[in-house]
């Protein structure tokens, strides 16, 4: 339930929200791996917006495969993000701080459009 709530908060937030104490308090309530995934998903959305103008409003690190965790880093090879009602494949490597509340390094790659016919089987939505 907390992950759904946090995802909703992220969808409604602006870039400055990541520094908001309420947002950080919500992250602190999550277990560390989930916290890292959430802050990395949020940061990759912000970076996609800034770098490409694609207006990402959702990101998931685990669409076609589970992300791998190594200490304070996550590698997501099977992720996706949504922009203007369309889903796109996404992979990224994200390094977080030891408390998993901030991102120190992020490298991402946008893949091809995911056909709507595959959305349901991948757990994606409009």
SEMINU-793461 format. One record per residue: residue number from 1; x, y, z of N, C-alpha, C, O in turn. Coordinates in pm, 1 decimal. Atoms other than C-alpha are relative to their C-alpha. Layout:
     n       n.xx       n.yy       n.zz      ca.xx      ca.yy      ca.zz       c.xx       c.yy       c.zz       o.xx       o.yy       o.zz
   NUM          X          Y          Z          X          Y          Z          X          Y          Z          X          Y          Z
...
***
This chain:
     n       n.xx       n.yy       n.zz      ca.xx      ca.yy      ca.zz       c.xx       c.yy       c.zz       o.xx       o.yy       o.zz
     1       81.9     -118.4        0.0        0.0        0.0        0.0       86.7      125.3        0.0       54.6      222.4      -68.4
     2      -87.9     -117.2       -4.8      284.8      241.6       81.2       62.1       28.8     -135.7       80.4      144.8     -172.4
     3      -61.7      -20.0      130.5      441.6      183.6     -260.9      -99.3       67.0      -94.1      -62.1      156.9     -169.4
     4      102.7      -62.3       83.3      113.2      270.1     -434.7      -16.5      145.7       39.1      -23.4      232.4      -48.0
     5       13.0     -137.3      -47.9       77.3      581.5     -218.9      118.8       83.7      -44.0      102.0      196.6      -90.0
     6     -120.1      -73.7       38.1      435.8      684.2     -287.1        1.4       24.0     -150.0       39.9      132.0     -194.8
     7        5.8      -17.5      144.3      389.7      626.4     -660.1      -97.6      110.7      -36.1      -69.9      191.3     -124.9
     8       96.3     -107.3       24.7       81.8      849.3     -652.8       59.1      135.6       35.9       40.3      232.8      -37.2
     9      -64.4     -126.3      -37.6      275.9     1118.4     -468.5      100.8       43.6     -105.1      108.6      161.6     -139.2
    10     -100.3      -33.2      100.9      552.9     1101.2     -725.0      -65.2       50.6     -127.4      -14.0      142.4     -191.4
    11       67.2      -40.8      122.6      308.3     1133.6    -1012.0      -51.1      142.8        8.3      -57.3      212.4      -93.0
    12       54.8     -133.5      -18.6      166.1     1453.9     -866.7      105.5      103.9       31.4       74.6      222.4       44.0
    13     -103.6      -90.0      -49.1      496.9     1605.4     -773.9       75.6       69.6     -111.4       77.3       24.7     -226.1
    14      -92.6      -69.6       88.0      727.4     1855.3     -936.5      140.9      -37.5       38.5      160.7     -103.5      140.5
    15     -138.9       37.4      -28.8     1107.1     1820.8     -948.2       47.8       39.3      139.2      128.6      -32.3      198.3
    16      -45.4      -44.4     -131.9     1153.0     2015.1     -623.7      -52.9      -89.5      111.3       -3.6      -84.1      224.0
    17       62.2       83.5     -102.4      938.5     1760.5     -440.5       98.0      -99.1       60.3       81.8     -138.3      175.8
    18      -96.4       98.7      -50.5     1234.3     1521.0     -405.0       71.6       50.2      123.9      115.6      -30.1      206.2
    19      -66.8      -56.6     -116.7     1385.3     1757.3     -149.4      -97.0       29.7      113.6      -55.4       67.2      223.3
    20      101.8      -28.0     -100.2     1059.5     1798.6       38.4       10.5      -99.8      115.3       25.1     -219.9       92.7
    21      -14.2       86.5     -117.8     1076.9     1660.9      391.6     -110.3     -105.3       10.0      -86.1     -214.8       60.8
    22      108.1      100.0       -2.8      738.1     1487.0      357.0       31.9     -116.3      -92.8        7.1     -232.1      -59.4
    23      -38.1      103.9       94.8      862.9     1298.3       53.8      108.9      -88.7       60.5      101.2     -211.3       53.2
    24     -108.2       76.4      -62.2     1179.9     1195.4      235.4      -51.8      -83.9      116.5       -6.3     -196.4      137.4
    25       59.1       77.0     -110.2      974.7     1088.6      537.4      -73.8     -122.3      -53.9      -67.5     -229.6        6.2
    26       68.7      113.7       61.7      762.6      867.6      309.6      100.0     -105.4      -45.3       77.9     -225.0      -26.5
    27     -102.6       94.9       43.5     1074.4      711.5      161.5       58.6      -76.9      117.7       84.0     -196.9      107.7
    28      -60.2       65.3     -117.9     1214.3      638.1      507.6      -85.4     -114.8       52.9      -33.4     -204.1      119.8
    29       90.2      105.5      -47.6      910.6      418.5      579.8       12.0     -128.0      -82.7      -37.7     -232.9      -41.7
    30      -13.9      115.9       87.7     1001.3      182.3      295.0      124.4      -80.1       35.7      219.8      -26.8       92.4
    31     -120.5       80.2      -20.9     1244.1     -106.7      317.8      106.7       48.5      -98.1       72.5      101.8     -203.7
    32     -108.2      -63.0       76.7     1586.9      -12.3      175.2        0.8      -28.0     -150.6       22.7       64.5     -228.8
    33       -2.1       27.7      144.3     1566.7     -192.2     -162.5     -113.4       72.1      -71.9      -93.3      128.8     -179.3
    34      113.9      -70.2       59.6     1220.9      -52.3     -234.9       25.9      149.8       -2.9       -6.0      216.9     -101.1
    35      -33.4     -143.0       -6.6     1337.6      292.6     -124.3       94.6       38.3     -113.7       74.9      140.7     -179.1
    36      -94.9      -28.3      107.2     1629.5      277.3     -368.9      -69.4       -4.4     -135.9      -45.8       82.3     -220.1
    37       73.5        8.1      126.2     1401.6      165.0     -653.2      -87.9      123.0      -19.7      -92.5      178.8     -129.3
    38       89.3     -115.8       10.7     1155.2      446.4     -579.2       76.4      128.8      -30.0       35.6      205.5     -117.2
    39      -74.1     -124.3       22.6     1415.1      724.1     -561.4       67.2       -3.3     -137.0       78.4      100.6     -202.1
    40      -59.4        9.9      133.5     1586.3      594.3     -876.6     -106.1       16.4     -108.7      -81.9       84.9     -208.1
    41      108.9      -18.6       96.4     1253.8      567.7    -1064.5      -39.3      147.2       -8.3      -57.5      200.4     -117.8
    42       35.1     -141.8       -1.9     1166.5      921.7     -957.6      107.2       83.8      -70.9       75.2      172.2     -150.3
    43     -109.4      -78.1       57.9     1508.2     1055.3    -1057.3       10.1      -22.3     -149.7       36.1       72.2     -224.2
    44       -7.0       24.5      143.9     1505.4      885.3    -1396.8     -114.3       72.1      -71.1      -94.9      121.6     -182.0
    45      109.3      -76.9       60.6     1163.4     1041.6    -1468.0       39.1      146.5      -14.1       18.6      206.8     -119.5
    46      -41.8     -140.6        3.1     1299.8     1384.9    -1380.7      106.5       24.2     -106.1      102.3      124.3     -177.7
    47     -106.9      -14.7       99.2     1608.5     1331.9    -1595.7      -53.3      -13.1     -142.0      -11.4       61.3     -230.7
    48       59.7       15.0      132.9     1404.0     1210.3    -1893.3      -72.5      128.7      -37.6      -58.2      177.7     -149.6
    49       67.9     -128.3       24.5     1185.8     1522.2    -1862.3      100.9      106.4      -40.8       84.3      173.5     -142.6
    50     -100.2     -104.7       21.9     1489.7     1747.7    -1845.7       79.0      -21.9     -128.8      100.5       71.7     -205.8
    51      -88.7       28.4      112.8     1700.3     1573.4    -2110.3      -72.0      -10.7     -134.0      -16.4       26.4     -237.4
    52       68.2       28.6      126.9     1436.3     1483.3    -2370.3     -129.7       76.4      -18.7     -178.5       88.1     -131.1
    53      129.7      -66.2        9.1     1120.2     1678.2    -2290.5     -115.8      -96.2      -18.0     -224.7      -54.3      -57.2
    54      105.1       99.8       20.6      920.1     1353.3    -2301.3     -106.4       -2.3      109.2     -202.7      -78.2       97.4
    55      101.3      -11.0     -105.5      725.2     1439.6    -1983.9      -37.0     -135.7       60.6     -153.9     -174.4       60.1
    56       24.5      129.2      -64.6      760.7     1104.8    -1808.0      -84.1       20.6      125.4      -52.7      105.6      208.7
    57       83.7      -11.8     -119.7      485.8     1059.1    -1549.9       -4.9     -128.7       81.9      -62.4     -129.6      190.8
    58      -11.8      125.8      -73.5      550.9      697.5    -1444.0      130.0      -67.2      -43.5      173.1      -53.0     -157.9
    59     -116.1       83.1       33.1      857.8      475.1    -1429.3       -5.3     -123.7       88.0      -41.8     -117.0      205.4
    60       -4.5      126.7      -72.7      894.1      111.7    -1327.6      131.7      -67.7      -34.4      170.9      -74.3     -150.9
    61     -129.3       64.6       21.7     1221.9      -69.8    -1282.9      -12.5     -148.9      -29.8       86.5     -213.0      -64.7
    62       15.7      145.9        2.5     1073.3     -420.8    -1302.0     -106.1      -50.3      -97.8     -182.5     -140.3      -62.9
    63      105.4       37.2       94.1      854.9     -453.8    -1613.5       26.2     -135.8      -64.4      -60.2     -223.4      -59.3
    64      -29.4      128.3       65.1     1026.6     -737.2    -1803.0       99.4      -84.9       77.6      112.9     -204.5       51.4
    65      -89.9       75.9      -87.9     1284.9     -837.5    -1542.9       20.8       79.5      128.6        6.2      201.7      131.2
    66      -23.9      -65.6     -129.0     1363.3     -762.9    -1181.3      133.9       72.8       -3.3      229.8       24.0      -63.2
    67     -128.6      -69.9       -6.9     1632.6     -504.9    -1114.4       96.1      -75.5       91.9       53.7     -148.4      181.6
    68      -98.4       60.7      -89.6     1955.3     -622.8     -956.2       57.0      107.9       91.3       83.8      220.3       49.0
    69      -51.4      -91.1     -102.1     2081.1     -460.6     -638.2      140.2      -43.8       39.8      168.3     -162.9       53.0
    70     -134.1       25.6      -50.2     2442.0     -432.4     -529.5       36.6      116.2       90.8       75.8      223.1       43.9
    71      -26.4     -107.8      -95.1     2492.2     -229.9     -214.5      -95.9      115.2      -20.6     -217.1       99.8       -5.7
    72       81.1     -120.2       18.7     2369.8      121.1     -288.1      -30.4       26.0     -146.8      -69.0      137.1     -183.4
    73       22.9      -15.9      144.0     2333.4       61.7     -663.3     -108.4      -95.6      -47.9     -130.0     -202.5        9.2
    74      101.5       83.4       62.9     2057.1      -75.8     -879.2       23.3        3.4     -150.7       52.9      108.3     -207.9
    75       -6.1       10.4      145.3     2072.9     -198.7    -1238.3     -135.1      -52.7      -45.8     -174.6     -164.3      -11.9
    76      132.0       36.1       51.2     1736.2     -206.4    -1412.2       11.6      -16.7     -151.4       25.7       81.3     -224.6
    77      -10.9       27.5      143.8     1752.7     -374.3    -1753.2     -136.3      -18.8      -64.9     -148.2      -14.4     -187.3
    78      132.6       28.1       53.9     1381.4     -442.0    -1790.8     -105.4       97.0       47.3     -216.9       56.7       80.4
    79       93.5     -101.2      -47.3     1216.2     -117.0    -1692.7      -79.8       63.1     -112.8      -65.2       27.7     -229.8
    80       80.4      -74.8       96.6      971.5      115.0    -1863.5      -39.6      132.9       62.3      -43.2      147.8      184.5
    81       56.9     -125.6      -47.9      845.2      469.7    -1840.3     -113.9       39.1      -92.8     -119.2       -1.8     -208.8
    82      116.0      -44.7       76.4      523.9      634.1    -1955.0       11.3      149.0      -26.1       49.0      226.3       61.9
    83        3.1     -140.6       38.5      499.2      962.5    -2140.6     -117.0       21.1      -94.6     -127.9      -45.6     -197.5
    84      115.1      -34.9       84.5      179.9     1111.4    -2283.9      -80.8     -123.0      -39.0     -124.1     -135.8     -153.6
    85       83.2      117.3       21.8       -4.4      780.3    -2248.9       66.8     -114.8      -73.1        0.8     -214.3     -102.9
    86      -72.3      105.6       70.4      262.0      570.1    -2421.9      114.1      -50.6       87.7      181.4       28.6      153.6
    87     -108.8       60.1      -76.8      507.3      327.2    -2256.0      120.4      -26.2      -89.4      106.3      -63.1     -206.0
    88     -126.5       20.5       69.6      873.0      300.2    -2358.3       89.8      -88.4       86.0       89.2      -78.7      208.7
    89      -97.6       82.1      -72.3     1137.3       43.7    -2265.6      106.3       91.8       60.4      138.5      196.7        4.7
    90      -96.4      -82.1      -72.1     1393.4      176.3    -2019.2       98.4      -90.4       73.6       59.8     -190.1      134.7
    91     -100.1       65.9      -84.3     1717.4       56.2    -1868.2       81.2      109.6       67.0      100.2      217.8       11.4
    92      -83.7      -98.4      -68.8     1929.4      234.5    -1612.8       87.9      -64.6      105.3       61.0     -174.3      154.2
    93      -86.8       33.3     -112.8     2210.3      208.9    -1361.8       -3.3      121.8       90.4       24.3      233.5       46.7
    94       20.2     -109.1      -94.7     2153.1      417.9    -1051.5       79.1      -27.3      127.6       70.1     -135.5      185.7
    95      -75.7        8.2     -125.3     2383.8      479.9     -756.9      -66.9       91.8      100.9      -85.3      210.6       74.4
    96       62.4      -79.5     -104.6     2218.3      597.2     -436.9       94.4       26.0      115.6      201.7      -33.6      125.1
    97      -74.0      -23.2     -123.3     2345.1      735.9     -111.0      -21.6     -120.4       92.0     -115.6     -196.8       70.1
    98       15.4      115.7      -88.9     2391.4      480.9      171.3     -138.0      -10.6       66.1     -182.7     -121.2       96.6
    99      134.0        5.5      -59.4     2051.8      577.1      319.1     -109.9      -18.8     -105.1     -227.5      -29.5      -70.4
   100       91.5       20.1      112.9     1888.3      534.3      -26.9     -105.5      110.5       -9.9     -217.8       85.6      -53.8
   101       92.0     -113.5        7.8     1726.5      878.4       -4.4       34.4       97.2     -112.4      -45.1      185.5     -144.4
   102      -42.8      -89.9      107.2     1921.2     1049.9     -283.8       78.3      -79.9     -103.1      131.4     -186.7      -72.9
   103      -74.5       63.5      108.5     2080.6      958.8     -616.6      128.8       77.7      -22.7      127.2      200.4      -32.0
   104     -128.8      -65.1       25.4     2449.5     1029.8     -673.6       45.1      -16.0     -144.9      125.5       63.4     -193.7
   105      -38.1       23.8      139.1     2481.7      888.3    -1026.7     -112.0      -76.6      -69.2     -170.4     -168.5      -11.9
   106      105.0       67.5       76.1     2235.6      783.1    -1295.5       36.7        1.6     -147.9       67.6      106.6     -204.3
   107      -19.7       14.2      144.3     2288.1      653.3    -1649.3     -118.3      -80.3      -51.5     -147.8     -188.1        0.1
   108      118.3       69.1       50.2     1983.5      555.9    -1852.8        1.1       -8.1     -152.0       72.2       66.0     -219.9
   109       17.0       15.9      143.9     1886.2      439.1    -2200.0     -147.5      -25.8      -27.0     -209.2     -113.7       33.1
   110      139.2       16.5       40.8     1544.8      475.1    -2359.2       -3.9      -97.0     -117.1       71.3      -83.3     -213.6
   111       16.5       97.7      106.7     1436.0      182.8    -2573.0     -119.7       32.6      -87.1     -164.2      147.2      -93.7
   112      109.7      -18.9       94.2     1155.8      133.8    -2820.0     -134.4        9.9       71.8     -146.6      -20.1      190.5
   113      137.3       -7.5      -48.9      785.0      193.8    -2774.7      -49.2     -141.4       31.2      -22.1     -235.2      -43.7
   114       59.9      128.7      -35.6      604.6      -90.6    -2598.6     -141.6       -1.3      -56.5     -222.5       83.8      -19.5
   115      133.5        3.6       59.8      297.1     -190.3    -2803.9     -109.5      -15.8      106.2      -93.2      -90.3      202.8
   116      110.8        6.3      -95.9      -31.9     -143.0    -2620.6      -51.7     -142.8       17.2     -102.8     -177.5      123.7
   117       45.7      139.0       -8.8     -116.7     -506.5    -2696.9       77.0      -80.1      105.2       30.7     -186.1      147.4
   118      -81.3       69.6     -100.5      157.9     -607.6    -2448.4      -15.8       58.6      140.2       33.7        0.5      236.8
   119        7.2      -69.0     -128.5       68.0     -368.2    -2167.0      -56.0      -87.0      111.9        3.7      -95.5      219.2
   120       64.4       78.6     -106.3     -165.5     -597.8    -1972.4       92.4     -110.8       50.2      103.0     -132.7      170.9
   121      -87.1      110.4      -41.9       80.2     -888.1    -1971.1      124.0       49.4       74.3      187.5      -27.1      146.9
   122     -116.4      -58.0      -67.3      355.5     -652.9    -1847.4      -37.8       80.4      124.6       49.1      135.4      192.4
   123       43.9      -75.4     -117.5      144.9     -490.7    -1575.8        0.5      150.4      -22.0       12.3      227.2       73.6
   124        3.3     -142.9       32.5      129.5     -154.8    -1754.9     -144.8       44.2      -20.5     -232.8      -39.2      -41.8
   125      135.1      -55.2        8.3     -174.2       70.4    -1777.5        3.3      130.6      -76.6      109.9      186.5     -102.3
   126       11.5     -125.3       74.1     -300.0      373.9    -1964.2       25.2      111.5       93.0       20.9      227.7       52.6
***
